[in-house]
Amino acid sequence: MKAFVFDYVEEVSAHWHTGGGLLIVAESIARAKELIEKEQYVKVTDKEWEKVITIDAQSYEEERLITFPDAGCC
């Protein structure tokens, strides 16, 4: 497995402040993109993919997508 870490993505929630961090654990970038497509509010642009940090995550046994919504200024 690989962990794909995004420091900030413009759209990860339906909240007033839509951006935030994103962590995806998947076998490959292609599979990570498939997981994103299943999420209604998560959108990752090609430019955001260029900044992704990829880490070997061999201790993870199952795929997952975790969002860290931006709490904003409120």
C-alpha positions in Angstrom: 0.0 0.0 0.0 0.9 3.6 -0.4 -0.2 6.7 1.5 -0.9 9.7 -0.6 -0.7 12.9 1.5 -2.1 16.2 0.4 -1.2 19.2 2.5 -4.2 21.2 1.1 -6.9 20.4 -1.4 -9.4 23.1 -2.5 -12.4 20.8 -2.1 -12.7 18.1 0.6 -16.1 18.9 2.2 -19.4 20.6 1.8 -18.7 23.1 4.6 -18.4 26.8 4.2 -14.6 26.4 4.0 -14.4 23.6 1.4 -10.7 22.9 1.5 -8.4 21.0 3.8 -6.0 18.1 4.1 -6.4 14.7 2.5 -4.9 11.3 3.2 -5.6 8.3 0.9 -4.2 4.8 1.5 -4.4 2.7 -1.7 -2.4 0.3 -3.9 -1.7 2.9 -6.6 -2.5 6.4 -7.8 -5.1 4.9 -10.2 -6.8 3.2 -7.3 -6.6 6.4 -5.1 -8.3 8.3 -8.0 -11.1 5.7 -8.0 -11.6 6.2 -4.3 -11.8 10.0 -4.8 -14.5 9.6 -7.5 -16.7 7.7 -4.9 -16.6 10.7 -2.6 -19.2 13.4 -3.3 -17.3 16.4 -2.0 -13.7 15.5 -2.7 -12.1 16.9 -5.8 -8.3 16.8 -6.5 -6.9 18.7 -9.5 -3.9 17.7 -11.6 -2.0 20.6 -10.0 -2.7 19.2 -6.5 -1.6 15.7 -7.6 1.7 17.3 -8.6 2.3 18.2 -5.0 1.3 14.9 -3.4 3.6 13.3 -0.9 3.8 9.5 -1.4 4.8 7.2 1.4 5.2 3.5 1.5 2.5 2.3 4.0 3.0 -1.4 4.2 1.5 -1.5 7.7 -1.9 -0.6 6.3 -4.0 -3.6 5.2 -7.1 -1.8 3.9 -7.7 1.2 1.7 -9.1 4.3 3.2 -9.7 8.0 2.4 -9.5 10.5 5.3 -10.4 14.2 5.0 -9.2 16.9 7.3 -11.6 19.8 6.6 -10.3 23.3 7.1 -12.0 24.8 10.2 -11.7 28.2 8.6 -11.7 31.5 10.4 -15.0 31.2 12.2 
